[in-house]
Amino acid sequence: MMPAAIIDTHCHLDVSEFDADRDAVMARALLAGVSDIVVPAIRRASWNALLDFCASRSCLHPALGLHPVYLVEHRDEDIPALDAALAARRPVAVGEIGLDYYLRDLDRKRQRALCGAQLDLAVRHDLPVILHVRKAHDDMLAMLRERSVTGGIVHAFNGSEQHGLKYAELGFALGFGGMLTFERSRKLRNLAAALPLNALVLETDAPDMTPAAHRGRRNSPEYLPECLAALAEVRGMPVEEVARATSDNAIAALNLQRATKPSPGGEGAAGNAR
Ligand SMILES: [Zn+2]
């Protein structure tokens, strides 16, 4: 039986950890049933290479943004540059952007300013967003409510069930990945079991957040089936059903044009890639 087609909604496949074997990693991921991979940006300097890399394969989908953890690298002029890049290159989302209050050295006021400016650009360009949020869900929800952001994905979601439901109400999907494979992640596993299935998407966050079976090593999109299996297990549902639902949710959250079209000539086969 073919493995279920699943979507890695968050994979930093452009970073140097994959320089030596990027093509081999992608080939193994496709064999493992990963049909599509979303590649979010970290810093302005990497945007062009990321866009060119994603343009080389229809299974790759770029997002452009300024990652909150790398706050000190970002400059005010990166915002108008992002505005121009979104117009010229039409990535699938603005990301990875967000708020990280877990890292105490990051200036929160500047984080909010940077995130707010990027949320405004997402609204202006009518694009979803890919959010990185740690210990900052109340502030993020407030910032989203101040704007008519069209939704997107809260990646590596680890808030409360209440936070999750509020994001879902605003049209967001919640990303779960390798941490689910650890038995000790009890709170996260309970959360993934309790939230509505139609709000969940899969992600690896490779090269970080390696699943239990490969701990201590580089994470890879080829391990996404292990995240799927863990999610199906905690929900007590068939793997196929969770695969289908999370892929549908990812497509809806980011308006993805999938690499693997349903049937040639069939209803779903239209769609010029934008
Ligand atoms: Zn990331």
py3Dmol code that shows the C-alpha trace and the ligand (Angstrom):
import py3Dmol

protein = """\
ATOM      1  CA  MET A   1       0.000   0.000   0.000  1.00  0.00           C
ATOM      2  CA  MET A   2       1.217   3.506  -0.779  1.00  0.00           C
ATOM      3  CA  PRO A   3       1.898   5.509   2.357  1.00  0.00           C
ATOM      4  CA  ALA A   4      -0.608   8.294   3.014  1.00  0.00           C
ATOM      5  CA  ALA A   5       0.280  11.611   1.359  1.00  0.00           C
ATOM      6  CA  ILE A   6       1.160  14.025   4.136  1.00  0.00           C
ATOM      7  CA  ILE A   7       2.319  17.634   4.210  1.00  0.00           C
ATOM      8  CA  ASP A   8       5.253  18.986   6.191  1.00  0.00           C
ATOM      9  CA  THR A   9       3.964  22.480   6.985  1.00  0.00           C
ATOM     10  CA  HIS A  10       7.210  23.652   8.576  1.00  0.00           C
ATOM     11  CA  CYS A  11      10.638  22.539   7.426  1.00  0.00           C
ATOM     12  CA  HIS A  12      13.796  24.665   7.186  1.00  0.00           C
ATOM     13  CA  LEU A  13      15.131  22.669   4.272  1.00  0.00           C
ATOM     14  CA  ASP A  14      17.096  25.675   2.997  1.00  0.00           C
ATOM     15  CA  VAL A  15      19.486  25.876   5.966  1.00  0.00           C
ATOM     16  CA  SER A  16      23.125  24.778   5.806  1.00  0.00           C
ATOM     17  CA  GLU A  17      22.515  21.560   7.774  1.00  0.00           C
ATOM     18  CA  PHE A  18      21.065  20.175   4.518  1.00  0.00           C
ATOM     19  CA  ASP A  19      23.730  21.511   2.137  1.00  0.00           C
ATOM     20  CA  ALA A  20      25.500  18.151   1.800  1.00  0.00           C
ATOM     21  CA  ASP A  21      22.469  16.001   0.986  1.00  0.00           C
ATOM     22  CA  ARG A  22      19.403  18.188   0.357  1.00  0.00           C
ATOM     23  CA  ASP A  23      18.309  16.316  -2.786  1.00  0.00           C
ATOM     24  CA  ALA A  24      18.684  12.912  -1.112  1.00  0.00           C
ATOM     25  CA  VAL A  25      16.679  14.112   1.904  1.00  0.00           C
ATOM     26  CA  MET A  26      13.893  15.335  -0.391  1.00  0.00           C
ATOM     27  CA  ALA A  27      13.882  12.075  -2.325  1.00  0.00           C
ATOM     28  CA  ARG A  28      13.559  10.052   0.890  1.00  0.00           C
ATOM     29  CA  ALA A  29      10.809  12.367   2.151  1.00  0.00           C
ATOM     30  CA  LEU A  30       8.813  11.856  -1.061  1.00  0.00           C
ATOM     31  CA  LEU A  31       9.269   8.082  -0.775  1.00  0.00           C
ATOM     32  CA  ALA A  32       8.016   8.264   2.807  1.00  0.00           C
ATOM     33  CA  GLY A  33       4.791   9.851   1.552  1.00  0.00           C
ATOM     34  CA  VAL A  34       5.509  13.550   2.097  1.00  0.00           C
ATOM     35  CA  SER A  35       3.833  15.209  -0.878  1.00  0.00           C
ATOM     36  CA  ASP A  36       4.512  18.860  -0.037  1.00  0.00           C
ATOM     37  CA  ILE A  37       6.930  20.817   2.142  1.00  0.00           C
ATOM     38  CA  VAL A  38       6.498  24.407   3.341  1.00  0.00           C
ATOM     39  CA  VAL A  39       9.826  26.206   3.825  1.00  0.00           C
ATOM     40  CA  PRO A  40       9.579  29.292   6.074  1.00  0.00           C
ATOM     41  CA  ALA A  41      12.262  31.966   6.059  1.00  0.00           C
ATOM     42  CA  ILE A  42      14.356  33.162   8.975  1.00  0.00           C
ATOM     43  CA  ARG A  43      16.129  36.307   7.752  1.00  0.00           C
ATOM     44  CA  ARG A  44      16.120  38.658   4.766  1.00  0.00           C
ATOM     45  CA  ALA A  45      19.553  37.513   3.593  1.00  0.00           C
ATOM     46  CA  SER A  46      18.172  34.009   2.916  1.00  0.00           C
ATOM     47  CA  TRP A  47      15.005  35.018   1.008  1.00  0.00           C
ATOM     48  CA  ASN A  48      16.381  34.883  -2.526  1.00  0.00           C
ATOM     49  CA  ALA A  49      18.110  31.528  -2.122  1.00  0.00           C
ATOM     50  CA  LEU A  50      15.002  30.116  -0.435  1.00  0.00           C
ATOM     51  CA  LEU A  51      12.736  31.343  -3.251  1.00  0.00           C
ATOM     52  CA  ASP A  52      15.043  29.975  -5.955  1.00  0.00           C
ATOM     53  CA  PHE A  53      15.305  26.628  -4.159  1.00  0.00           C
ATOM     54  CA  CYS A  54      11.516  26.351  -3.783  1.00  0.00           C
ATOM     55  CA  ALA A  55      10.987  27.316  -7.434  1.00  0.00           C
ATOM     56  CA  SER A  56      13.041  24.257  -8.440  1.00  0.00           C
ATOM     57  CA  ARG A  57      10.413  21.736  -7.244  1.00  0.00           C
ATOM     58  CA  SER A  58       6.641  21.850  -7.276  1.00  0.00           C
ATOM     59  CA  CYS A  59       6.526  20.070  -3.872  1.00  0.00           C
ATOM     60  CA  LEU A  60       8.233  23.034  -2.177  1.00  0.00           C
ATOM     61  CA  HIS A  61       6.291  26.076  -0.971  1.00  0.00           C
ATOM     62  CA  PRO A  62       8.133  29.171   0.289  1.00  0.00           C
ATOM     63  CA  ALA A  63       7.161  31.590   3.045  1.00  0.00           C
ATOM     64  CA  LEU A  64       8.956  34.913   3.541  1.00  0.00           C
ATOM     65  CA  GLY A  65       9.464  36.709   6.819  1.00  0.00           C
ATOM     66  CA  LEU A  66      11.677  37.754   9.705  1.00  0.00           C
ATOM     67  CA  HIS A  67      11.927  35.183  12.532  1.00  0.00           C
ATOM     68  CA  PRO A  68      11.486  36.675  16.027  1.00  0.00           C
ATOM     69  CA  VAL A  69      14.346  34.689  17.572  1.00  0.00           C
ATOM     70  CA  TYR A  70      16.830  36.410  15.235  1.00  0.00           C
ATOM     71  CA  LEU A  71      15.559  39.855  16.257  1.00  0.00           C
ATOM     72  CA  VAL A  72      18.977  41.514  16.517  1.00  0.00           C
ATOM     73  CA  GLU A  73      19.734  40.708  12.869  1.00  0.00           C
ATOM     74  CA  HIS A  74      16.643  42.409  11.474  1.00  0.00           C
ATOM     75  CA  ARG A  75      16.689  46.038  10.323  1.00  0.00           C
ATOM     76  CA  ASP A  76      13.835  48.520   9.898  1.00  0.00           C
ATOM     77  CA  GLU A  77      14.451  48.573   6.137  1.00  0.00           C
ATOM     78  CA  ASP A  78      13.748  44.811   6.004  1.00  0.00           C
ATOM     79  CA  ILE A  79      10.014  45.603   6.270  1.00  0.00           C
ATOM     80  CA  PRO A  80       9.735  47.607   3.019  1.00  0.00           C
ATOM     81  CA  ALA A  81      11.986  44.958   1.448  1.00  0.00           C
ATOM     82  CA  LEU A  82       9.511  42.284   2.559  1.00  0.00           C
ATOM     83  CA  ASP A  83       6.647  44.332   1.157  1.00  0.00           C
ATOM     84  CA  ALA A  84       8.366  44.416  -2.241  1.00  0.00           C
ATOM     85  CA  ALA A  85       9.320  40.713  -2.153  1.00  0.00           C
ATOM     86  CA  LEU A  86       5.761  39.633  -1.304  1.00  0.00           C
ATOM     87  CA  ALA A  87       4.457  41.581  -4.299  1.00  0.00           C
ATOM     88  CA  ALA A  88       7.137  40.346  -6.697  1.00  0.00           C
ATOM     89  CA  ARG A  89       7.457  36.693  -5.682  1.00  0.00           C
ATOM     90  CA  ARG A  90       4.082  35.719  -4.124  1.00  0.00           C
ATOM     91  CA  PRO A  91       5.174  33.158  -1.509  1.00  0.00           C
ATOM     92  CA  VAL A  92       2.416  31.005   0.050  1.00  0.00           C
ATOM     93  CA  ALA A  93       2.635  32.857   3.376  1.00  0.00           C
ATOM     94  CA  VAL A  94       4.344  35.499   5.471  1.00  0.00           C
ATOM     95  CA  GLY A  95       6.575  33.610   7.887  1.00  0.00           C
ATOM     96  CA  GLU A  96       8.159  32.694  10.028  1.00  0.00           C
ATOM     97  CA  ILE A  97       7.106  35.594  12.207  1.00  0.00           C
ATOM     98  CA  GLY A  98       5.895  35.847  15.769  1.00  0.00           C
ATOM     99  CA  LEU A  99       6.612  36.503  19.421  1.00  0.00           C
ATOM    100  CA  ASP A 100       9.046  34.589  21.646  1.00  0.00           C
ATOM    101  CA  TYR A 101       8.750  35.496  25.342  1.00  0.00           C
ATOM    102  CA  TYR A 102      10.464  32.271  26.412  1.00  0.00           C
ATOM    103  CA  LEU A 103      13.851  33.729  25.460  1.00  0.00           C
ATOM    104  CA  ARG A 104      14.202  36.524  27.975  1.00  0.00           C
ATOM    105  CA  ASP A 105      16.910  38.502  26.200  1.00  0.00           C
ATOM    106  CA  LEU A 106      14.669  39.328  23.241  1.00  0.00           C
ATOM    107  CA  ASP A 107      13.219  42.856  23.480  1.00  0.00           C
ATOM    108  CA  ARG A 108       9.468  42.246  23.618  1.00  0.00           C
ATOM    109  CA  LYS A 109       8.444  45.718  22.505  1.00  0.00           C
ATOM    110  CA  ARG A 110      10.618  45.459  19.406  1.00  0.00           C
ATOM    111  CA  GLN A 111       9.315  41.935  18.775  1.00  0.00           C
ATOM    112  CA  ARG A 112       5.742  43.236  18.826  1.00  0.00           C
ATOM    113  CA  ALA A 113       6.636  46.084  16.461  1.00  0.00           C
ATOM    114  CA  LEU A 114       8.351  43.731  14.005  1.00  0.00           C
ATOM    115  CA  CYS A 115       5.562  41.145  14.177  1.00  0.00           C
ATOM    116  CA  GLY A 116       2.841  43.789  13.855  1.00  0.00           C
ATOM    117  CA  ALA A 117       4.456  45.307  10.772  1.00  0.00           C
ATOM    118  CA  GLN A 118       4.636  41.852   9.160  1.00  0.00           C
ATOM    119  CA  LEU A 119       1.028  41.028  10.079  1.00  0.00           C
ATOM    120  CA  ASP A 120       0.045  44.309   8.396  1.00  0.00           C
ATOM    121  CA  LEU A 121       1.919  43.237   5.260  1.00  0.00           C
ATOM    122  CA  ALA A 122       0.136  39.860   5.309  1.00  0.00           C
ATOM    123  CA  VAL A 123      -3.204  41.679   5.372  1.00  0.00           C
ATOM    124  CA  ARG A 124      -2.145  44.064   2.602  1.00  0.00           C
ATOM    125  CA  HIS A 125      -0.992  41.188   0.367  1.00  0.00           C
ATOM    126  CA  ASP A 126      -3.878  38.927   1.380  1.00  0.00           C
ATOM    127  CA  LEU A 127      -1.560  36.140   2.539  1.00  0.00           C
ATOM    128  CA  PRO A 128      -1.793  33.752   5.497  1.00  0.00           C
ATOM    129  CA  VAL A 129       0.936  33.796   8.166  1.00  0.00           C
ATOM    130  CA  ILE A 130       3.161  31.162   9.766  1.00  0.00           C
ATOM    131  CA  LEU A 131       3.567  32.008  13.430  1.00  0.00           C
ATOM    132  CA  HIS A 132       6.234  31.150  15.992  1.00  0.00           C
ATOM    133  CA  VAL A 133       4.742  31.822  19.447  1.00  0.00           C
ATOM    134  CA  ARG A 134       6.287  30.869  22.784  1.00  0.00           C
ATOM    135  CA  LYS A 135       4.782  32.039  26.097  1.00  0.00           C
ATOM    136  CA  ALA A 136       3.110  34.898  24.228  1.00  0.00           C
ATOM    137  CA  HIS A 137      -0.266  33.568  23.116  1.00  0.00           C
ATOM    138  CA  ASP A 138      -2.387  36.279  24.772  1.00  0.00           C
ATOM    139  CA  ASP A 139      -0.384  39.064  23.125  1.00  0.00           C
ATOM    140  CA  MET A 140      -0.412  37.251  19.769  1.00  0.00           C
ATOM    141  CA  LEU A 141      -4.161  36.680  19.858  1.00  0.00           C
ATOM    142  CA  ALA A 142      -4.661  40.367  20.679  1.00  0.00           C
ATOM    143  CA  MET A 143      -2.457  41.406  17.757  1.00  0.00           C
ATOM    144  CA  LEU A 144      -4.349  39.091  15.391  1.00  0.00           C
ATOM    145  CA  ARG A 145      -7.701  40.462  16.552  1.00  0.00           C
ATOM    146  CA  GLU A 146      -6.558  44.047  15.850  1.00  0.00           C
ATOM    147  CA  ARG A 147      -6.142  43.105  12.177  1.00  0.00           C
ATOM    148  CA  SER A 148      -8.061  41.089   9.626  1.00  0.00           C
ATOM    149  CA  VAL A 149      -5.340  38.469   9.094  1.00  0.00           C
ATOM    150  CA  THR A 150      -6.709  35.711   6.867  1.00  0.00           C
ATOM    151  CA  GLY A 151      -5.378  32.885   9.076  1.00  0.00           C
ATOM    152  CA  GLY A 152      -2.470  30.533   8.701  1.00  0.00           C
ATOM    153  CA  ILE A 153      -0.590  28.188  11.010  1.00  0.00           C
ATOM    154  CA  VAL A 154       0.646  28.470  14.592  1.00  0.00           C
ATOM    155  CA  HIS A 155       3.737  26.304  14.287  1.00  0.00           C
ATOM    156  CA  ALA A 156       4.908  23.932  17.078  1.00  0.00           C
ATOM    157  CA  PHE A 157       1.807  24.853  19.022  1.00  0.00           C
ATOM    158  CA  ASN A 158       2.294  24.496  22.755  1.00  0.00           C
ATOM    159  CA  GLY A 159      -0.256  26.778  24.382  1.00  0.00           C
ATOM    160  CA  SER A 160      -3.363  25.867  26.336  1.00  0.00           C
ATOM    161  CA  GLU A 161      -6.405  24.163  24.864  1.00  0.00           C
ATOM    162  CA  GLN A 162      -8.231  27.509  25.264  1.00  0.00           C
ATOM    163  CA  HIS A 163      -5.552  29.295  23.261  1.00  0.00           C
ATOM    164  CA  GLY A 164      -5.780  26.624  20.591  1.00  0.00           C
ATOM    165  CA  LEU A 165      -9.539  27.014  20.283  1.00  0.00           C
ATOM    166  CA  LYS A 166      -9.190  30.793  20.017  1.00  0.00           C
ATOM    167  CA  TYR A 167      -6.655  30.465  17.197  1.00  0.00           C
ATOM    168  CA  ALA A 168      -8.976  28.004  15.452  1.00  0.00           C
ATOM    169  CA  GLU A 169     -11.836  30.522  15.726  1.00  0.00           C
ATOM    170  CA  LEU A 170      -9.613  33.054  13.956  1.00  0.00           C
ATOM    171  CA  GLY A 171      -9.048  30.588  11.114  1.00  0.00           C
ATOM    172  CA  PHE A 172      -5.675  29.218  12.208  1.00  0.00           C
ATOM    173  CA  ALA A 173      -4.396  25.650  12.107  1.00  0.00           C
ATOM    174  CA  LEU A 174      -2.074  24.380  14.845  1.00  0.00           C
ATOM    175  CA  GLY A 175       1.169  22.584  13.999  1.00  0.00           C
ATOM    176  CA  PHE A 176       2.303  19.415  15.795  1.00  0.00           C
ATOM    177  CA  GLY A 177       5.494  17.455  15.180  1.00  0.00           C
ATOM    178  CA  GLY A 178       8.362  15.504  16.671  1.00  0.00           C
ATOM    179  CA  MET A 179       7.740  16.373  20.303  1.00  0.00           C
ATOM    180  CA  LEU A 180       4.551  14.266  20.139  1.00  0.00           C
ATOM    181  CA  THR A 181       6.713  11.152  19.736  1.00  0.00           C
ATOM    182  CA  PHE A 182       8.116  11.503  23.258  1.00  0.00           C
ATOM    183  CA  GLU A 183       6.081   9.677  25.905  1.00  0.00           C
ATOM    184  CA  ARG A 184       7.140  12.328  28.416  1.00  0.00           C
ATOM    185  CA  SER A 185       5.424  15.095  26.411  1.00  0.00           C
ATOM    186  CA  ARG A 186       2.252  14.373  28.330  1.00  0.00           C
ATOM    187  CA  LYS A 187       0.794  17.882  28.236  1.00  0.00           C
ATOM    188  CA  LEU A 188       1.427  18.257  24.512  1.00  0.00           C
ATOM    189  CA  ARG A 189       0.002  14.804  23.727  1.00  0.00           C
ATOM    190  CA  ASN A 190      -3.137  15.580  25.747  1.00  0.00           C
ATOM    191  CA  LEU A 191      -3.460  18.858  23.856  1.00  0.00           C
ATOM    192  CA  ALA A 192      -3.146  17.130  20.463  1.00  0.00           C
ATOM    193  CA  ALA A 193      -5.801  14.634  21.556  1.00  0.00           C
ATOM    194  CA  ALA A 194      -8.229  17.289  22.796  1.00  0.00           C
ATOM    195  CA  LEU A 195      -8.161  19.898  20.012  1.00  0.00           C
ATOM    196  CA  PRO A 196     -10.510  19.501  17.028  1.00  0.00           C
ATOM    197  CA  LEU A 197      -8.978  17.437  14.218  1.00  0.00           C
ATOM    198  CA  ASN A 198      -9.943  20.076  11.639  1.00  0.00           C
ATOM    199  CA  ALA A 199      -7.513  22.501  13.327  1.00  0.00           C
ATOM    200  CA  LEU A 200      -4.420  20.274  13.246  1.00  0.00           C
ATOM    201  CA  VAL A 201      -1.519  20.115  10.770  1.00  0.00           C
ATOM    202  CA  LEU A 202       1.739  18.152  10.762  1.00  0.00           C
ATOM    203  CA  GLU A 203       5.246  19.582  10.721  1.00  0.00           C
ATOM    204  CA  THR A 204       8.814  18.473  11.390  1.00  0.00           C
ATOM    205  CA  ASP A 205      10.518  21.841  12.017  1.00  0.00           C
ATOM    206  CA  ALA A 206      13.602  20.079  10.613  1.00  0.00           C
ATOM    207  CA  PRO A 207      16.511  20.288  11.255  1.00  0.00           C
ATOM    208  CA  ASP A 208      15.266  20.858  14.842  1.00  0.00           C
ATOM    209  CA  MET A 209      12.725  18.991  17.018  1.00  0.00           C
ATOM    210  CA  THR A 210      13.925  15.491  16.109  1.00  0.00           C
ATOM    211  CA  PRO A 211      11.469  12.636  16.859  1.00  0.00           C
ATOM    212  CA  ALA A 212      12.293  10.192  19.666  1.00  0.00           C
ATOM    213  CA  ALA A 213      13.557   7.398  17.404  1.00  0.00           C
ATOM    214  CA  HIS A 214      16.308   9.646  15.987  1.00  0.00           C
ATOM    215  CA  ARG A 215      17.039  11.770  19.039  1.00  0.00           C
ATOM    216  CA  GLY A 216      20.380  13.536  19.144  1.00  0.00           C
ATOM    217  CA  ARG A 217      20.561  13.690  15.357  1.00  0.00           C
ATOM    218  CA  ARG A 218      19.408  16.110  12.659  1.00  0.00           C
ATOM    219  CA  ASN A 219      15.667  16.105  12.075  1.00  0.00           C
ATOM    220  CA  SER A 220      14.410  15.553   8.536  1.00  0.00           C
ATOM    221  CA  PRO A 221      11.128  15.786   6.602  1.00  0.00           C
ATOM    222  CA  GLU A 222      11.441  12.031   5.920  1.00  0.00           C
ATOM    223  CA  TYR A 223      10.498  11.470   9.588  1.00  0.00           C
ATOM    224  CA  LEU A 224       7.087  13.157   9.200  1.00  0.00           C
ATOM    225  CA  PRO A 225       5.284   9.747   9.162  1.00  0.00           C
ATOM    226  CA  GLU A 226       6.507   9.288  12.749  1.00  0.00           C
ATOM    227  CA  CYS A 227       4.774  12.545  13.737  1.00  0.00           C
ATOM    228  CA  LEU A 228       1.647  11.344  11.935  1.00  0.00           C
ATOM    229  CA  ALA A 229       1.755   7.992  13.757  1.00  0.00           C
ATOM    230  CA  ALA A 230       2.122   9.728  17.128  1.00  0.00           C
ATOM    231  CA  LEU A 231      -0.806  12.055  16.402  1.00  0.00           C
ATOM    232  CA  ALA A 232      -2.992   9.141  15.298  1.00  0.00           C
ATOM    233  CA  GLU A 233      -2.002   7.184  18.394  1.00  0.00           C
ATOM    234  CA  VAL A 234      -2.809   9.938  20.900  1.00  0.00           C
ATOM    235  CA  ARG A 235      -6.164  10.533  19.192  1.00  0.00           C
ATOM    236  CA  GLY A 236      -6.963   6.825  18.900  1.00  0.00           C
ATOM    237  CA  MET A 237      -7.689   7.254  15.187  1.00  0.00           C
ATOM    238  CA  PRO A 238      -6.605   5.441  12.019  1.00  0.00           C
ATOM    239  CA  VAL A 239      -3.388   6.825  10.536  1.00  0.00           C
ATOM    240  CA  GLU A 240      -5.005   7.229   7.097  1.00  0.00           C
ATOM    241  CA  GLU A 241      -7.790   9.372   8.496  1.00  0.00           C
ATOM    242  CA  VAL A 242      -5.388  11.680  10.342  1.00  0.00           C
ATOM    243  CA  ALA A 243      -3.173  11.881   7.247  1.00  0.00           C
ATOM    244  CA  ARG A 244      -6.064  12.949   5.055  1.00  0.00           C
ATOM    245  CA  ALA A 245      -7.439  15.456   7.572  1.00  0.00           C
ATOM    246  CA  THR A 246      -4.111  17.129   8.338  1.00  0.00           C
ATOM    247  CA  SER A 247      -3.279  17.408   4.626  1.00  0.00           C
ATOM    248  CA  ASP A 248      -6.686  18.947   3.882  1.00  0.00           C
ATOM    249  CA  ASN A 249      -6.194  21.357   6.796  1.00  0.00           C
ATOM    250  CA  ALA A 250      -2.736  22.389   5.550  1.00  0.00           C
ATOM    251  CA  ILE A 251      -4.042  23.015   2.030  1.00  0.00           C
ATOM    252  CA  ALA A 252      -6.892  25.117   3.418  1.00  0.00           C
ATOM    253  CA  ALA A 253      -4.703  27.073   5.854  1.00  0.00           C
ATOM    254  CA  LEU A 254      -2.146  28.106   3.225  1.00  0.00           C
ATOM    255  CA  ASN A 255      -4.183  27.830  -0.013  1.00  0.00           C
ATOM    256  CA  LEU A 256      -1.568  25.377  -1.262  1.00  0.00           C
ATOM    257  CA  GLN A 257      -1.397  24.294  -4.867  1.00  0.00           C
ATOM    258  CA  ARG A 258      -0.318  20.718  -4.232  1.00  0.00           C
ATOM    259  CA  ALA A 259       2.547  19.132  -6.084  1.00  0.00           C
ATOM    260  CA  THR A 260       0.535  15.975  -6.635  1.00  0.00           C
ATOM    261  CA  LYS A 261      -2.665  16.949  -8.398  1.00  0.00           C
ATOM    262  CA  PRO A 262      -5.639  14.599  -7.927  1.00  0.00           C
ATOM    263  CA  SER A 263      -6.327  13.206 -11.416  1.00  0.00           C
ATOM    264  CA  PRO A 264      -5.016  14.648 -14.672  1.00  0.00           C
ATOM    265  CA  GLY A 265      -7.901  16.296 -16.467  1.00  0.00           C
ATOM    266  CA  GLY A 266     -10.085  15.860 -13.421  1.00  0.00           C
ATOM    267  CA  GLU A 267     -11.773  18.611 -11.487  1.00  0.00           C
ATOM    268  CA  GLY A 268      -8.834  19.291  -9.205  1.00  0.00           C
ATOM    269  CA  ALA A 269      -6.282  19.377 -11.988  1.00  0.00           C
ATOM    270  CA  ALA A 270      -6.844  22.981 -13.015  1.00  0.00           C
ATOM    271  CA  GLY A 271      -4.791  25.519 -11.134  1.00  0.00           C
ATOM    272  CA  ASN A 272      -1.922  27.377 -12.673  1.00  0.00           C
ATOM    273  CA  ALA A 273       0.603  27.724  -9.873  1.00  0.00           C
ATOM    274  CA  ARG A 274       0.638  31.323  -8.734  1.00  0.00           C
TER     275      ARG A 274
END
"""
ligand_1 = """\
1
ZN
Zn 10.787 27.376 12.211
"""
view = py3Dmol.view(width=600, height=400)
view.addModel(protein, "pdb")
view.setStyle({"model": 0}, {"cartoon": {"style": "trace"}})
view.addModel(ligand_1, "xyz")
view.setStyle({"model": 1}, {"stick": {}})
view.zoomTo()
view.show()
